[in-house]
């Protein structure tokens, strides 16, 4: 039995979705973020030394990192489902999006979250205007332009296809769900607007996505 160590409002939600798409049996062990720090609880370190989510257990095998988990599940118990044929252009795009999601898309989104929270942190009242000014300047002149570049890039990539790897839905779309949903939460992307917004609407309409939400619980991303 595959066990998903599921942290609320985290990347592990897309692992639940993948398992539902693959129609694999699994169980969920839930962990809750600290309400003040929003960090994962120390209990997750008993599963993996970094104490991060997602992490899955499959017998005596433990796999961490979203991309590694997707490859393990698709290539192993998933028997190659949701993966393009090897050596095709679709397979090359599939591999690219598996890595792009965390390697390129998520850093500016996380920076957006961090800098938006800086003025809200406890600090002397006379320091707050300075902190707010610095955070606003970084957001305005660096982070937000980067988010616009990524949004335009993703929009252009869906110009001639409905899904990121090609004509068919793949696990690359599952991997890309987290940054695109984060972009909708932090970067101004509107569901249903443009090709990227329409893609977001399509994934939310998938029955497996909706079943995963029922298994994972409330999902408020990047807020």
C-alpha positions as CSV (number, residue, x, y, z in Angstrom):
1,X,0.0,0.0,0.0
2,X,1.3,3.4,-1.0
3,X,1.2,6.0,1.8
4,X,1.1,9.7,1.1
5,X,2.4,11.9,3.9
6,X,0.1,14.8,3.1
7,X,0.7,18.3,4.4
8,X,-2.3,20.7,4.1
9,X,-2.0,23.3,1.4
10,X,1.1,21.9,-0.2
11,X,2.5,20.2,-3.2
12,X,1.4,16.8,-1.9
13,X,-2.1,17.6,-3.2
14,X,-0.9,16.9,-6.7
15,X,0.4,13.5,-5.6
16,X,-3.1,12.5,-4.4
17,X,-4.4,13.7,-7.8
18,X,-1.8,11.6,-9.7
19,X,-2.8,8.5,-7.6
20,X,-6.4,9.1,-8.4
21,X,-5.7,9.4,-12.1
22,X,-3.6,6.2,-12.0
23,X,-6.4,4.5,-10.0
24,X,-3.9,3.2,-7.5
25,X,-4.8,2.3,-3.9
26,X,-3.3,4.5,-1.3
27,X,-3.7,5.8,2.2
28,X,-3.2,9.3,3.5
29,X,-1.4,10.3,6.7
30,X,-2.2,14.0,7.4
31,X,0.0,16.7,8.8
32,X,-1.0,20.3,9.6
33,X,1.1,23.4,9.2
34,X,2.0,25.5,12.2
35,X,-0.6,28.3,12.2
36,X,2.0,31.0,12.9
37,X,5.0,29.9,10.9
38,X,3.2,27.9,8.2
39,X,5.9,25.4,8.4
40,X,5.5,21.6,8.4
41,X,5.4,19.9,11.8
42,X,8.5,18.1,13.2
43,X,6.7,14.8,12.8
44,X,7.5,14.8,9.1
45,X,11.2,14.5,9.9
46,X,10.5,11.0,11.1
47,X,9.6,10.1,7.5
48,X,12.3,12.1,5.7
49,X,15.2,14.1,7.2
50,X,14.2,17.4,5.6
51,X,10.7,17.2,7.1
52,X,9.1,18.4,3.8
53,X,6.1,17.3,1.8
54,X,5.4,15.6,-0.4
55,X,6.8,12.3,0.7
56,X,5.4,8.8,-0.1
57,X,6.2,5.4,1.4
58,X,5.8,2.2,-0.6
59,X,6.8,-0.7,1.7
60,X,10.3,0.0,2.8
61,X,10.8,2.6,0.0
62,X,10.6,6.3,0.8
63,X,10.5,8.9,-2.1
64,X,10.6,12.6,-1.7
65,X,10.4,15.5,-4.2
66,X,7.4,16.0,-6.5
67,X,9.2,15.1,-9.7
68,X,10.8,12.0,-8.3
69,X,7.5,10.9,-6.8
70,X,5.7,11.4,-10.2
71,X,8.4,9.4,-12.0
72,X,8.4,6.6,-9.4
73,X,4.6,6.2,-9.5
74,X,4.2,6.6,-13.3
75,X,7.1,4.3,-14.2
76,X,6.5,1.8,-11.4
77,X,3.0,0.9,-10.2
78,X,1.4,3.2,-12.9
79,X,3.0,1.0,-15.7
80,X,3.8,4.0,-17.9
81,X,0.3,5.6,-17.8
82,X,0.2,9.3,-18.3
83,X,3.6,9.4,-20.0
84,X,4.3,10.0,-23.7
85,X,6.1,7.4,-25.8
86,X,9.9,7.4,-25.3
87,X,11.9,9.3,-28.0
88,X,9.0,11.5,-29.1
89,X,8.7,15.3,-29.1
90,X,5.9,14.9,-26.5
91,X,8.2,12.9,-24.2
92,X,10.9,15.6,-24.4
93,X,8.3,18.3,-23.5
94,X,7.0,16.0,-20.7
95,X,10.5,15.8,-19.2
96,X,11.0,19.6,-19.6
97,X,7.8,20.4,-17.7
98,X,8.5,18.0,-14.9
99,X,11.7,20.0,-14.2
100,X,10.5,23.5,-15.1
101,X,7.7,23.4,-12.6
102,X,10.0,23.4,-9.6
103,X,13.3,24.6,-11.2
104,X,12.1,27.8,-12.9
105,X,8.5,28.5,-12.1
106,X,8.3,28.1,-8.3
107,X,11.3,30.3,-7.2
108,X,9.7,33.7,-8.2
109,X,6.3,32.5,-6.8
110,X,7.8,31.7,-3.5
111,X,9.7,35.0,-3.4
112,X,6.4,36.7,-4.1
113,X,4.8,35.0,-1.1
114,X,7.8,35.8,1.2
115,X,8.1,39.5,0.2
116,X,4.3,40.0,0.5
117,X,4.5,38.7,4.1
118,X,7.5,40.8,5.2
119,X,5.4,44.0,6.2
120,X,3.1,41.8,8.2
121,X,5.8,40.4,10.4
122,X,6.2,41.6,14.0
123,X,8.7,44.6,14.1
124,X,9.1,48.0,15.7
125,X,6.5,50.5,14.2
126,X,9.2,52.8,12.9
127,X,10.8,50.0,10.9
128,X,7.6,48.9,9.3
129,X,7.5,51.7,6.6
130,X,11.1,50.9,5.6
131,X,10.3,47.1,5.4
132,X,7.2,47.8,3.4
133,X,9.1,50.1,1.0
134,X,11.8,47.6,0.4
135,X,9.3,44.7,-0.1
136,X,7.2,46.8,-2.5
137,X,10.2,47.8,-4.5
138,X,11.4,44.2,-4.9
139,X,8.0,43.0,-5.9
140,X,7.4,45.8,-8.3
141,X,10.7,45.9,-10.1
142,X,11.9,42.3,-9.9
143,X,9.4,39.6,-8.8
144,X,6.2,40.8,-10.6
145,X,8.0,41.3,-14.0
146,X,9.4,37.8,-13.6
147,X,5.9,36.4,-13.0
148,X,4.7,38.2,-16.1
149,X,7.5,36.6,-18.2
150,X,6.6,33.1,-17.0
151,X,2.8,33.7,-17.5
152,X,3.4,34.9,-21.0
153,X,5.7,31.9,-21.7
154,X,3.2,29.4,-20.4
155,X,0.4,31.1,-22.4
156,X,2.5,30.8,-25.6
157,X,3.3,27.1,-24.9
158,X,-0.4,26.3,-24.9
159,X,-1.1,28.1,-28.2
160,X,-1.1,25.0,-30.3
161,X,-2.0,22.3,-27.8
162,X,-4.4,21.7,-24.9
163,X,-1.9,20.1,-22.6
164,X,1.7,20.9,-21.8
165,X,3.3,17.8,-23.3
166,X,1.1,17.8,-26.4
167,X,-2.4,16.7,-27.4
168,X,-3.0,14.4,-24.5
169,X,-3.2,14.9,-20.7
170,X,0.0,13.6,-19.0
171,X,1.6,13.6,-15.5
172,X,3.4,16.8,-16.6
173,X,0.1,18.6,-16.3
174,X,-0.2,17.3,-12.8
175,X,3.3,18.6,-12.0
176,X,2.5,22.0,-13.6
177,X,-0.7,22.3,-11.6
178,X,1.0,23.7,-8.5
179,X,2.9,26.6,-10.1
180,X,-0.1,27.5,-12.3
181,X,-2.5,27.5,-9.3
182,X,0.1,29.5,-7.4
183,X,0.2,32.0,-10.3
184,X,-3.5,32.3,-10.0
185,X,-3.2,32.9,-6.3
186,X,-0.2,35.3,-6.4
187,X,0.3,36.5,-9.9
188,X,-3.1,37.7,-11.2
189,X,-3.9,34.7,-13.5
190,X,-7.7,34.3,-13.9
191,X,-9.3,30.9,-14.2
192,X,-10.9,30.6,-17.6
193,X,-9.1,33.6,-19.0
194,X,-6.8,33.0,-21.9
195,X,-5.3,29.6,-22.8
196,X,-3.6,29.2,-19.4
197,X,-6.8,30.0,-17.5
198,X,-8.7,27.6,-19.7
199,X,-6.1,24.9,-19.0
200,X,-6.6,25.6,-15.3
201,X,-10.4,25.2,-15.7
202,X,-9.9,21.9,-17.5
203,X,-7.8,20.3,-14.8
204,X,-10.2,21.4,-12.1
205,X,-13.0,19.7,-14.0
206,X,-11.3,16.4,-14.1
207,X,-13.1,13.8,-11.8
208,X,-9.7,12.6,-10.4
209,X,-8.7,16.1,-9.4
210,X,-12.0,16.5,-7.6
211,X,-11.7,13.1,-5.9
212,X,-8.2,14.1,-4.7
213,X,-9.6,17.2,-3.1
214,X,-12.0,15.1,-1.1
215,X,-9.1,12.9,0.1
216,X,-6.8,15.7,0.8
217,X,-9.1,18.2,2.5
218,X,-9.4,22.0,2.2
219,X,-6.8,23.4,-0.3
220,X,-6.0,27.1,0.0
221,X,-2.8,27.7,-2.0
222,X,-0.2,30.4,-1.5
223,X,-2.4,32.6,0.6
